[in-house]
């Protein structure tokens, strides 16, 4: 269960130039909440998702079959590198969303699908170039004092889960946390009635690791550790040290409120940490302050270092408790996501869920209690991951990579613009009137397509066409509550940005490697690194010895490519033979099955 449902006081972080009022988090999930109407050292996990595609689509309460379909039709082609699933383990029965966070066993069978469906989804997403991250509930088991039967039929009672845990496997404190200033209570007592596991014991550590390794065996490449603050960092480090693949990407849910004894910085040696202050500050600035304040948004505001921060506009807790923006805020919510994906800080997550009138409401169900397959924009499903400005800004984020913020401009109020090196440029106008002006960029001269309101077509741009002069200037008009973004991979007649001229190619090569080596694909276009191994696309070893990853390339084009092996020191081994070539299909995903040439 998320720590945001605890009814405990939290504080927004303090930007260096502003005073931020204390913020009170809402009460536990059983309380209705108003919704707006419009460590010890561990083997280091991947501190950043590998490769140039690191945006995470958080598909909250989406069934496995539906996620698989979205990986193929939307997530892969848009350039998402990851999809985060809701918890896959067996849970208590019930329609509420939070039942998924009350495990009764580690069987991979839930209202979201069966084990076979989960495994199939992971494989399908991998073939589409999207890694799967599972939400892992390892702090606790269920909270039903009377016990019962889990979704898949497993009997249980509080502190007794036959075949999994017995009474001795739970913390000695059987009371709820009452004092968040007391580290021992926070990490040893029950979180809103949920049975707290004794994660300091060998058996519990081994049992949790066995569950996580089961997920890894099915191809899972990332783990989101739910309620990590309630588990000592040393315990999480001990659990992750038991993983069969120490390179899995780890994100931990920790709210490091000032003055509390448990801080988010304690967990960064293990993996990334959710930066809640980022989302809280975005809401405050976008609603009540000036966008001009965002010129140094990130660590300078007291947030975590960028390379260990997972950032978001909202998540499944904060969209309910009023702490952050959510999809009911309309254009403001969209612009905040455009900012996140266009800015240079953290690893971004895009939340995608459903509408609700009660904070407890789960996703729409079938008669058998399973979640019904979503249809976007029907039955409450909002599908934020597919909204054109958001999906296209994923392509922008991939195109600009790690390029620094340049050419910052503001009108000292709610119109801002900035560049990302020589790769991209963004304008956001949250004023009450349109904005017309000339902006200075560092982009090469040429014609670009605005990817917020369109993208490349075979003959031009479906949205605005933007000209950049030889001096790097562009002149544009941006409507109020709107944005404009251009990047080097979104040009008329081809390129990225979510336009119809992109298709996905799933590169796969059977290649044996030595310890420390990885495999990349490089080629004749920028999306494949322009023959630079350092800029090539890292492939996933989830199906080793087959390495696989998906890349969006201009539809109908012929691209040359080869595979390389790269070790931790940067040494490169090229496969032998002449360049390979691929003709990109007009639509759909082309799957390649190559063999390394020694």
KOLNUDO-25453 format. One record per residue (C-alpha): z, y, x; residue in one letter; residue number from 1. Coordinates in Angstrom, 3 decimals, always signed. Each point is the difference from the previous one (the first is absolute). Layout:
BEGIN
Z; Y; X; a; NUM
...
REM end
This chain:
BEGIN
+0.000; +0.000; +0.000; x; 1
-0.924; +3.394; +1.383; x; 2
+2.791; +2.181; +1.308; x; 3
-1.443; +2.852; -2.068; x; 4
+1.440; -1.619; -3.110; x; 5
+3.579; +0.238; +1.144; x; 6
+1.204; +3.287; -1.430; x; 7
+0.972; +1.305; +3.434; x; 8
-0.378; +3.520; +1.375; x; 9
-2.932; +0.716; +2.287; x; 10
-1.120; +3.163; +1.742; x; 11
-3.517; +1.239; +0.642; x; 12
-0.664; +0.614; +3.683; x; 13
+0.202; +3.512; +1.359; x; 14
-3.265; +1.524; +1.252; x; 15
+0.531; +2.200; +3.022; x; 16
-1.073; +3.101; -1.926; x; 17
+1.433; -0.635; -3.442; x; 18
+3.360; -0.809; -1.588; x; 19
-0.168; -3.062; -2.225; x; 20
+2.472; -0.590; -2.795; x; 21
+1.754; -3.328; -0.316; x; 22
-1.733; -2.434; -2.310; x; 23
+1.735; -2.417; -2.330; x; 24
-1.740; -3.324; -0.410; x; 25
-0.073; -1.498; -3.479; x; 26
+2.207; -2.787; -1.239; x; 27
-0.657; -3.730; +0.056; x; 28
-2.920; -1.526; -1.853; x; 29
+1.905; -0.544; -3.231; x; 30
+0.328; +3.757; -0.502; x; 31
-2.919; +1.852; -1.610; x; 32
-1.553; +2.642; +2.252; x; 33
-2.060; +3.011; -0.965; x; 34
-3.649; -0.100; +0.986; x; 35
-2.146; +3.096; +0.479; x; 36
-2.542; +0.442; -2.691; x; 37
-3.305; +1.130; +1.645; x; 38
+18.158; -18.496; +33.141; x; 39
-0.124; -2.552; +2.342; x; 40
-3.186; -0.394; +1.998; x; 41
-2.579; -2.232; -1.638; x; 42
-3.447; -1.176; +0.922; x; 43
-1.870; +3.125; -1.064; x; 44
-2.061; -0.286; -3.141; x; 45
-3.197; +1.984; -0.305; x; 46
+1.395; +3.537; -0.249; x; 47
-3.275; +1.060; -1.520; x; 48
-2.473; -2.101; -1.963; x; 49
-2.638; -1.220; +2.414; x; 50
-3.475; +1.445; +0.004; x; 51
-1.561; +3.171; -1.311; x; 52
+0.721; -0.905; -3.642; x; 53
+3.703; +0.426; -0.672; x; 54
+0.222; +1.398; -3.559; x; 55
+2.079; -2.236; -2.286; x; 56
-0.794; -0.427; -3.695; x; 57
+3.274; -0.850; -1.750; x; 58
-1.101; -2.049; -3.019; x; 59
+3.246; +0.083; -1.951; x; 60
+0.372; -2.930; -2.428; x; 61
-3.673; -0.955; +0.327; x; 62
-0.679; -3.754; -0.437; x; 63
-1.448; -1.870; +2.960; x; 64
-3.404; -0.649; -1.590; x; 65
-0.372; +3.692; -0.850; x; 66
+0.893; +1.058; +3.553; x; 67
-2.622; -2.379; +1.360; x; 68
-2.614; +1.563; -2.245; x; 69
+1.022; +3.517; +1.050; x; 70
-0.157; -0.939; +3.689; x; 71
-3.633; -1.001; -0.427; x; 72
-1.184; +2.754; -2.336; x; 73
+2.093; +3.013; +0.987; x; 74
+2.538; -0.307; +2.807; x; 75
-2.280; -1.519; +2.621; x; 76
-2.997; +2.265; -0.671; x; 77
+2.232; +3.101; -0.108; x; 78
+1.469; -0.826; +3.403; x; 79
+3.585; -0.945; -0.872; x; 80
+1.403; -2.101; +2.831; x; 81
+2.934; -1.446; -1.929; x; 82
+1.107; -0.969; -3.472; x; 83
+3.703; -0.304; -0.784; x; 84
+0.943; -2.476; -2.691; x; 85
+3.110; -0.093; -2.150; x; 86
+2.552; -2.698; +0.965; x; 87
-1.651; -3.428; -0.256; x; 88
+3.116; -2.196; -0.275; x; 89
+1.452; -1.563; -3.161; x; 90
+2.197; +2.461; -1.891; x; 91
+2.126; +0.248; -3.131; x; 92
-1.805; +0.003; -3.334; x; 93
-0.708; +3.232; -1.827; x; 94
-2.617; +2.636; -0.637; x; 95
+1.612; +2.800; +2.019; x; 96
-1.574; +0.929; +3.350; x; 97
+3.276; -0.470; +1.865; x; 98
+0.152; -3.695; -0.838; x; 99
-2.384; -0.456; +2.939; x; 100
+2.804; +1.258; +2.243; x; 101
+2.531; -2.611; -1.144; x; 102
-0.963; -3.238; +1.801; x; 103
+1.308; -3.398; -1.030; x; 104
-1.961; -2.050; +2.556; x; 105
-2.654; +0.431; +2.665; x; 106
-2.660; -1.899; -1.929; x; 107
-3.190; +2.054; -0.069; x; 108
-0.433; -0.041; -3.736; x; 109
+0.685; +2.987; -2.216; x; 110
-1.308; +1.957; -2.949; x; 111
-2.664; +1.325; +2.378; x; 112
-1.504; -3.405; +0.714; x; 113
+0.304; -3.405; +1.614; x; 114
+0.164; -0.955; +3.662; x; 115
-3.641; -1.105; -0.067; x; 116
-1.066; +3.305; -1.556; x; 117
+2.001; +1.924; +2.601; x; 118
-1.603; -1.939; +2.872; x; 119
-3.458; +0.506; -1.484; x; 120
+0.645; +3.731; -0.358; x; 121
+1.069; +0.295; +3.643; x; 122
-3.157; -1.771; +1.163; x; 123
-2.247; +2.093; -2.255; x; 124
+1.558; +3.249; +1.164; x; 125
-0.249; -1.072; +3.641; x; 126
-3.716; -0.697; -0.452; x; 127
-0.366; +3.494; -1.471; x; 128
+1.691; +1.481; +3.083; x; 129
+3.342; +0.662; -1.683; x; 130
+3.254; -1.364; +1.434; x; 131
+2.743; -1.048; -2.423; x; 132
+3.582; +1.258; +0.194; x; 133
+2.647; -1.642; -2.191; x; 134
+3.053; +1.787; -1.371; x; 135
+2.852; -2.175; +1.342; x; 136
+3.323; -0.033; -1.859; x; 137
+2.446; -1.420; +2.558; x; 138
+3.182; +2.044; -0.457; x; 139
+1.160; -1.755; -3.140; x; 140
-0.671; -2.492; -2.760; x; 141
+0.339; +0.535; -3.751; x; 142
+2.602; +1.992; -1.882; x; 143
+0.423; -1.982; -3.217; x; 144
+3.653; -1.044; -0.170; x; 145
-0.708; -2.644; -2.628; x; 146
-2.843; -1.557; +1.958; x; 147
-2.969; -1.625; -1.653; x; 148
-3.420; -1.335; +0.856; x; 149
-2.501; +1.782; +2.222; x; 150
-3.585; +0.757; -0.927; x; 151
-1.228; -3.258; +1.564; x; 152
+2.827; -2.097; -1.445; x; 153
+2.578; +0.074; +2.803; x; 154
+3.599; -0.061; -1.298; x; 155
+2.443; +2.517; +1.493; x; 156
+3.317; +1.730; -0.454; x; 157
+1.453; +2.963; +1.835; x; 158
+0.691; -1.096; +3.619; x; 159
-1.517; -3.422; -0.615; x; 160
-3.738; -0.687; +0.436; x; 161
-0.450; -3.788; +0.316; x; 162
-2.115; -1.002; +2.965; x; 163
+0.082; +3.531; +1.394; x; 164
+3.494; +1.514; +0.208; x; 165
+3.581; -0.874; -0.930; x; 166
+3.095; +2.178; -0.367; x; 167
+0.748; -0.036; +3.748; x; 168
-3.348; +1.689; +0.751; x; 169
+1.009; +3.288; -1.622; x; 170
+2.069; +2.885; +1.316; x; 171
+3.754; -0.125; -0.538; x; 172
-0.086; +3.312; -1.874; x; 173
-0.809; -0.855; -3.612; x; 174
+0.373; +3.566; -1.315; x; 175
-2.719; +2.611; -0.419; x; 176
-0.454; +2.718; +2.617; x; 177
+2.145; +2.972; -0.998; x; 178
+0.091; +2.087; +3.195; x; 179
-3.252; +0.762; +1.781; x; 180
+1.985; +1.630; +2.774; x; 181
+1.351; -3.418; +0.916; x; 182
-2.457; -1.971; +2.160; x; 183
+1.733; -3.330; -0.668; x; 184
-0.255; +0.445; -3.775; x; 185
-3.641; +1.072; +0.171; x; 186
-0.950; -3.077; +2.006; x; 187
+2.463; -2.621; -1.265; x; 188
+0.633; +0.634; -3.709; x; 189
-2.246; -0.532; -3.022; x; 190
-2.782; +2.457; -0.759; x; 191
+0.197; +0.678; -3.765; x; 192
+1.387; -3.444; -0.710; x; 193
-2.487; -1.954; +2.132; x; 194
+1.415; -2.874; +2.056; x; 195
+0.100; +1.241; +3.612; x; 196
-1.171; -2.571; +2.546; x; 197
+2.043; -0.572; +3.162; x; 198
-2.900; +0.903; +2.284; x; 199
+2.247; -0.207; +3.052; x; 200
+0.213; -3.795; -0.288; x; 201
-2.356; -2.400; +1.722; x; 202
-0.878; -1.963; -3.130; x; 203
-0.916; +3.073; -2.060; x; 204
-2.067; +1.446; +2.844; x; 205
-1.821; -3.303; +0.405; x; 206
-0.591; -0.339; -3.744; x; 207
-1.379; +3.510; -0.367; x; 208
-2.214; -0.453; +3.058; x; 209
-1.305; -3.276; -1.450; x; 210
-1.071; +1.863; -3.139; x; 211
-1.678; +2.779; +1.970; x; 212
-1.734; -2.558; +2.224; x; 213
-1.261; -1.754; -3.119; x; 214
-1.630; +3.271; -1.048; x; 215
-1.453; +0.408; +3.490; x; 216
-1.413; -3.540; -0.173; x; 217
-1.956; +1.120; -3.056; x; 218
-1.546; +2.857; +1.979; x; 219
+2.425; +2.845; -0.746; x; 220
-0.201; +2.558; +2.836; x; 221
+2.668; +2.494; -1.061; x; 222
+3.485; +0.071; -1.512; x; 223
+1.677; +2.794; -1.912; x; 224
+3.769; -0.577; +0.305; x; 225
+1.595; +1.056; -3.276; x; 226
+3.474; +1.626; +0.097; x; 227
+0.043; -0.223; +3.809; x; 228
+2.763; +2.600; +0.195; x; 229
+2.356; -2.570; -1.513; x; 230
-0.700; -2.457; +2.813; x; 231
+1.328; +0.805; +3.502; x; 232
-2.887; +0.748; +2.331; x; 233
+1.225; -2.733; +2.357; x; 234
-0.323; -2.540; -2.832; x; 235
-3.584; +1.045; -0.786; x; 236
-0.816; -0.170; +3.715; x; 237
+1.445; -3.510; +0.159; x; 238
-2.046; -1.071; -3.030; x; 239
-3.273; +1.501; +1.246; x; 240
+0.560; -1.593; +3.423; x; 241
-0.405; -3.344; -1.803; x; 242
-3.460; +0.834; -1.377; x; 243
-2.856; -2.229; +1.088; x; 244
-2.182; +3.080; +0.456; x; 245
+1.983; +2.830; +1.636; x; 246
-2.946; +2.391; -0.414; x; 247
+0.264; +0.277; -3.791; x; 248
+0.237; +3.601; -1.176; x; 249
+3.479; +0.812; -1.320; x; 250
+1.014; +2.894; -2.269; x; 251
+3.651; +0.441; -0.969; x; 252
+1.475; +1.766; -3.017; x; 253
+2.744; +2.203; +1.446; x; 254
+1.170; +3.375; -1.296; x; 255
+1.742; +1.749; +2.878; x; 256
+1.864; +2.710; -1.895; x; 257
+1.763; +2.553; +2.240; x; 258
+3.686; -0.704; +0.381; x; 259
-0.181; -3.643; -1.009; x; 260
+0.991; -2.662; +2.533; x; 261
-3.273; -1.986; -0.214; x; 262
-3.037; +1.881; +1.271; x; 263
-3.717; -0.843; -0.115; x; 264
-0.307; +0.510; +3.775; x; 265
+2.082; -3.179; +0.514; x; 266
-2.910; -2.106; -1.255; x; 267
-2.995; +1.437; +1.852; x; 268
+0.283; -2.497; +2.867; x; 269
-0.833; -2.722; -2.526; x; 270
-2.974; +1.634; -1.739; x; 271
-1.029; +2.950; -2.127; x; 272
+2.370; +1.630; -2.487; x; 273
-0.768; +1.660; -3.342; x; 274
+0.323; +3.774; +0.433; x; 275
+1.362; +1.029; -3.394; x; 276
+0.557; +3.574; +1.165; x; 277
-3.784; +0.387; +0.299; x; 278
-0.530; -0.745; -3.693; x; 279
+2.982; +2.105; -1.115; x; 280
-1.209; +2.979; +2.018; x; 281
-3.580; -0.333; -1.260; x; 282
+1.193; +0.221; -3.599; x; 283
+2.119; +3.063; +0.666; x; 284
-2.739; +1.827; +1.901; x; 285
-2.844; -0.900; -2.374; x; 286
+1.987; +0.987; -3.085; x; 287
+2.332; +2.801; +1.017; x; 288
-0.867; +1.407; +3.406; x; 289
-3.133; +0.857; +1.993; x; 290
-2.514; -2.403; +1.493; x; 291
-0.165; +2.377; +2.953; x; 292
+3.365; -1.423; +1.093; x; 293
-1.682; -3.340; +0.811; x; 294
-1.552; +1.186; +3.281; x; 295
+2.396; -2.158; +2.062; x; 296
+0.877; -2.646; -2.584; x; 297
+1.460; -3.141; +1.502; x; 298
+2.532; -0.543; +2.763; x; 299
+0.616; +3.741; +0.307; x; 300
+1.503; -0.176; -3.496; x; 301
+2.578; -2.531; +1.130; x; 302
-2.130; -2.998; -0.931; x; 303
-0.323; -3.107; +2.136; x; 304
-2.471; -0.084; +2.908; x; 305
-3.512; -0.484; -1.322; x; 306
-0.563; -3.384; +1.640; x; 307
+2.892; -1.649; -1.880; x; 308
-0.260; +1.829; -3.348; x; 309
-1.508; -1.531; -3.122; x; 310
-0.804; +2.859; -2.378; x; 311
-0.862; +0.227; -3.675; x; 312
-0.285; +2.457; -2.875; x; 313
+1.886; -2.376; -2.309; x; 314
+1.093; -3.611; -0.259; x; 315
+1.204; -2.270; -2.790; x; 316
+3.527; +1.436; +0.099; x; 317
-0.690; +3.676; +0.540; x; 318
-2.698; +0.201; -2.683; x; 319
+2.763; -0.948; -2.461; x; 320
+3.006; +1.968; +1.219; x; 321
-1.671; +3.418; +0.254; x; 322
+0.498; +0.365; +3.746; x; 323
-3.715; +0.263; +0.766; x; 324
-3.294; +0.861; -1.558; x; 325
-1.640; -2.727; -2.060; x; 326
-3.244; -0.553; -1.865; x; 327
+1.169; +2.065; -2.991; x; 328
-0.314; +3.147; +2.139; x; 329
-3.801; -0.224; -0.179; x; 330
-1.901; +2.154; +2.491; x; 331
+3.147; +0.842; +1.962; x; 332
+0.598; -3.701; +0.620; x; 333
-3.602; -0.495; +1.079; x; 334
+0.141; +2.963; +2.381; x; 335
+3.205; -1.304; +1.561; x; 336
-1.765; -3.310; +0.721; x; 337
-2.970; +1.897; +1.446; x; 338
+2.419; +1.829; +2.276; x; 339
+1.726; -3.217; +1.096; x; 340
-3.275; -1.741; +0.834; x; 341
-1.431; +3.071; +1.696; x; 342
+3.093; +0.902; +2.029; x; 343
+0.987; -1.408; +3.391; x; 344
+3.392; -1.654; -0.497; x; 345
+1.239; -3.506; -0.695; x; 346
-1.607; -3.077; -1.525; x; 347
-0.948; +0.843; -3.605; x; 348
+0.603; -2.115; -3.090; x; 349
-1.801; +0.644; -3.296; x; 350
+1.954; -1.110; -3.058; x; 351
-1.921; -1.640; -2.855; x; 352
+1.823; -1.016; -3.160; x; 353
+0.170; +0.570; -3.737; x; 354
+1.295; +2.522; -2.517; x; 355
+3.415; -0.472; -1.598; x; 356
+2.317; +1.722; -2.444; x; 357
+3.140; -1.902; +1.043; x; 358
+1.100; -0.215; +3.621; x; 359
+0.584; -3.739; -0.492; x; 360
-3.451; -0.721; -1.414; x; 361
-1.930; -2.719; +1.755; x; 362
-3.739; -0.492; +0.073; x; 363
-1.733; -1.303; -3.158; x; 364
+0.556; -3.758; -0.418; x; 365
-1.885; -2.982; -1.329; x; 366
+1.699; -2.152; -2.684; x; 367
+1.195; -2.412; +2.728; x; 368
+1.879; +2.763; +1.803; x; 369
-2.500; +0.466; +2.821; x; 370
-1.390; +3.453; +0.720; x; 371
-3.348; +0.538; -1.693; x; 372
-2.927; +0.735; +2.302; x; 373
-0.400; +3.783; +0.092; x; 374
-3.058; +1.913; -1.121; x; 375
-0.048; +3.384; +1.682; x; 376
+0.766; +2.909; -2.335; x; 377
+0.857; -2.325; -2.877; x; 378
+3.355; -1.296; -1.272; x; 379
+1.807; +2.498; +2.189; x; 380
-1.461; -1.075; +3.352; x; 381
-0.608; +3.146; +2.049; x; 382
-1.768; -1.463; +3.084; x; 383
+0.749; +2.940; +2.269; x; 384
-1.416; -1.950; +2.950; x; 385
-3.457; +0.316; -1.598; x; 386
+0.110; +3.693; -0.987; x; 387
-3.057; +1.469; +1.716; x; 388
+1.791; +2.769; +1.955; x; 389
+2.648; -2.455; +1.223; x; 390
-2.323; -2.919; +0.770; x; 391
-2.471; +2.271; +1.790; x; 392
+2.762; +1.619; +2.047; x; 393
+0.826; -3.457; +1.348; x; 394
-3.447; +0.131; +1.611; x; 395
+0.828; +3.468; +1.329; x; 396
+3.267; -1.289; +1.480; x; 397
-1.858; -2.835; +1.735; x; 398
-2.726; +2.291; +1.307; x; 399
+2.358; +2.531; +1.619; x; 400
+2.345; -2.608; +1.484; x; 401
+2.649; +1.526; +2.249; x; 402
-1.750; +3.362; +0.391; x; 403
+2.457; +2.884; +0.136; x; 404
+0.252; +2.760; -2.593; x; 405
-2.138; +2.970; +1.014; x; 406
-1.144; +3.310; -1.506; x; 407
+2.904; +0.317; -2.433; x; 408
-0.531; +2.770; -2.585; x; 409
+1.958; +1.199; -3.006; x; 410
+0.036; +3.012; -2.271; x; 411
+3.789; +0.054; +0.486; x; 412
+0.338; -1.489; -3.453; x; 413
-1.592; -3.069; -1.652; x; 414
-3.419; -0.253; +1.633; x; 415
-0.143; -1.912; +3.284; x; 416
-2.596; -1.545; +2.284; x; 417
+0.022; -1.911; +3.241; x; 418
-2.193; -2.114; +2.245; x; 419
+0.541; -3.360; +1.641; x; 420
-1.501; +0.569; +3.412; x; 421
-3.783; -0.149; -0.121; x; 422
+0.002; -2.746; -2.651; x; 423
+1.009; +1.577; -3.315; x; 424
+1.109; +3.046; -1.971; x; 425
+2.049; +0.431; -3.206; x; 426
+0.532; +2.885; -2.420; x; 427
+2.627; -0.080; -2.790; x; 428
+0.158; +2.757; -2.597; x; 429
+3.041; -0.018; -2.246; x; 430
-0.417; +3.625; -1.028; x; 431
-0.785; +1.043; -3.563; x; 432
-3.515; +1.154; +0.912; x; 433
-2.878; -1.375; +2.038; x; 434
-0.063; +0.537; +3.771; x; 435
-3.158; +1.183; +1.775; x; 436
-0.019; +0.647; +3.722; x; 437
-1.365; -1.009; +3.390; x; 438
+2.099; -2.483; +1.968; x; 439
-0.043; -0.699; +3.725; x; 440
-0.275; -3.695; +0.901; x; 441
-0.546; -2.042; +3.150; x; 442
-2.628; -2.180; -1.660; x; 443
-3.496; -0.479; +1.399; x; 444
-2.680; +2.022; -1.716; x; 445
-1.663; -1.747; -2.904; x; 446
+0.082; -0.918; -3.660; x; 447
+2.989; -1.801; -1.511; x; 448
+1.051; -1.353; -3.390; x; 449
+3.249; +1.021; -1.682; x; 450
+1.842; -3.308; -0.448; x; 451
+2.679; +1.322; -2.378; x; 452
-2.472; +0.552; -2.825; x; 453
-2.841; -2.292; +1.014; x; 454
-1.550; -1.615; +3.038; x; 455
-3.275; -0.915; +1.691; x; 456
-2.933; -1.300; -2.008; x; 457
-3.319; -1.384; +1.192; x; 458
-1.564; +3.453; -0.158; x; 459
+2.905; +2.456; +0.213; x; 460
+3.543; +0.447; -1.320; x; 461
+1.364; -0.816; -3.443; x; 462
+2.447; +2.894; +0.328; x; 463
-0.229; +3.217; +1.975; x; 464
-2.205; +0.201; +3.084; x; 465
+1.689; +1.903; +2.824; x; 466
-1.777; +1.619; +2.939; x; 467
+1.726; +0.475; +3.353; x; 468
-1.633; +2.542; +2.300; x; 469
-0.533; -0.266; +3.739; x; 470
+3.181; +2.041; +0.456; x; 471
+1.981; -2.497; -2.095; x; 472
+0.343; +2.176; -3.087; x; 473
-0.351; -1.083; -3.604; x; 474
-0.084; +2.132; -3.122; x; 475
+1.195; -1.558; -3.224; x; 476
+1.453; +0.675; -3.427; x; 477
+2.860; -2.251; -1.085; x; 478
+1.133; +0.107; -3.622; x; 479
+3.665; +0.513; -0.863; x; 480
+2.088; -3.195; +0.097; x; 481
-2.756; -1.637; +2.016; x; 482
-0.837; -0.967; +3.560; x; 483
-2.919; -0.529; +2.355; x; 484
-0.184; -2.413; +2.940; x; 485
-2.808; -0.859; +2.392; x; 486
-0.180; -2.362; +2.944; x; 487
-2.508; -1.234; +2.538; x; 488
-0.582; -3.334; -1.744; x; 489
-0.961; +1.591; -3.339; x; 490
-3.480; +1.484; +0.333; x; 491
-2.814; +0.260; -2.536; x; 492
-2.033; -3.193; -0.106; x; 493
+2.627; -2.261; +1.551; x; 494
+3.473; -0.328; +1.454; x; 495
+3.504; -0.299; -1.347; x; 496
+2.018; +1.795; -2.605; x; 497
-0.210; -2.495; -2.819; x; 498
-3.624; +0.767; -0.849; x; 499
-2.446; -2.512; -1.385; x; 500
-1.703; -0.425; +3.378; x; 501
+2.892; -1.955; +1.504; x; 502
+0.408; -3.757; -0.024; x; 503
+2.612; -2.183; +1.647; x; 504
-0.782; -2.470; +2.767; x; 505
+2.695; -2.585; +0.673; x; 506
-0.296; -0.840; +3.702; x; 507
+1.359; -3.426; +0.944; x; 508
-0.136; -1.807; +3.325; x; 509
+1.428; -3.344; +1.126; x; 510
+1.528; +1.017; +3.323; x; 511
+2.774; -1.665; +1.967; x; 512
+2.250; +2.464; +1.830; x; 513
+2.818; -0.034; +2.511; x; 514
+3.449; +1.445; -0.676; x; 515
-0.187; +3.777; -0.348; x; 516
-3.735; +0.152; -0.699; x; 517
-1.492; +1.334; -3.207; x; 518
-3.586; +0.127; -1.228; x; 519
-1.947; +3.081; -1.053; x; 520
-3.483; +0.647; -1.285; x; 521
-1.941; +2.860; +1.587; x; 522
-3.453; +1.273; -0.732; x; 523
-2.670; +2.629; -0.180; x; 524
+1.608; +2.248; -2.661; x; 525
+3.136; +2.133; -0.062; x; 526
+1.699; -2.337; -2.475; x; 527
-0.221; -2.722; +2.688; x; 528
+1.105; +2.258; +2.827; x; 529
-3.467; +0.941; +1.316; x; 530
+0.217; -2.858; +2.531; x; 531
+3.439; +1.098; +1.235; x; 532
+2.437; -2.955; -0.003; x; 533
+2.947; +2.406; -0.235; x; 534
-1.453; +1.375; -3.241; x; 535
-1.174; -3.359; -1.349; x; 536
+1.380; -1.554; -3.173; x; 537
+2.898; -2.429; +0.626; x; 538
-0.362; -3.252; -1.907; x; 539
+2.838; -1.912; -1.648; x; 540
+1.155; -3.340; +1.423; x; 541
+1.428; -1.120; -3.355; x; 542
-2.565; -2.827; -0.142; x; 543
+0.089; -0.829; +3.736; x; 544
-2.110; -1.104; +1.800; x; 545
-2.207; +2.012; -2.347; x; 546
+0.533; +3.748; +0.422; x; 547
-1.099; +2.115; -2.966; x; 548
-0.205; +3.587; -1.224; x; 549
-2.096; +2.088; -2.386; x; 550
-1.852; +3.214; +0.817; x; 551
-1.882; +2.359; -2.318; x; 552
-3.507; +0.735; +1.305; x; 553
-3.027; +1.906; -1.391; x; 554
-1.728; -2.200; -2.560; x; 555
-3.429; -1.221; +1.041; x; 556
+0.458; +0.925; +3.661; x; 557
-0.407; -2.379; +2.926; x; 558
+2.946; +0.087; +2.404; x; 559
+0.370; -1.584; +3.448; x; 560
+3.385; -1.484; +0.930; x; 561
+1.900; -2.343; +2.310; x; 562
+3.520; -1.400; +0.263; x; 563
+2.437; +0.767; +2.803; x; 564
+3.401; -1.363; +1.032; x; 565
+2.588; +2.598; +1.012; x; 566
+3.423; -0.663; +1.531; x; 567
+3.134; +2.155; -0.056; x; 568
-0.995; +1.702; +3.260; x; 569
-3.336; +1.033; -1.467; x; 570
-2.086; -2.505; +1.980; x; 571
-3.218; -0.827; -1.846; x; 572
-2.056; -3.216; -0.093; x; 573
-3.397; +0.301; -1.687; x; 574
-1.627; -2.980; -1.623; x; 575
-3.234; -1.052; +1.701; x; 576
-3.565; +0.257; -1.262; x; 577
-2.035; +2.740; -1.591; x; 578
+1.279; +2.360; -2.663; x; 579
+0.478; -1.481; -3.442; x; 580
-1.476; +1.848; -2.985; x; 581
+0.866; +0.168; -3.672; x; 582
-1.844; +1.562; -2.910; x; 583
+2.574; +1.551; -2.341; x; 584
-0.490; -0.989; -3.660; x; 585
-0.673; +2.578; -2.680; x; 586
+3.173; -1.038; -1.842; x; 587
+2.830; -2.497; +0.161; x; 588
+1.599; -1.549; +3.083; x; 589
-1.967; -1.834; +2.692; x; 590
+2.127; -2.665; +1.729; x; 591
-0.958; -0.966; +3.555; x; 592
+1.149; -3.243; +1.640; x; 593
-0.788; +0.286; +3.703; x; 594
+1.067; -2.051; +3.024; x; 595
+1.100; +1.611; +3.262; x; 596
-2.625; -0.296; +2.721; x; 597
+1.607; -0.846; +3.350; x; 598
REM end
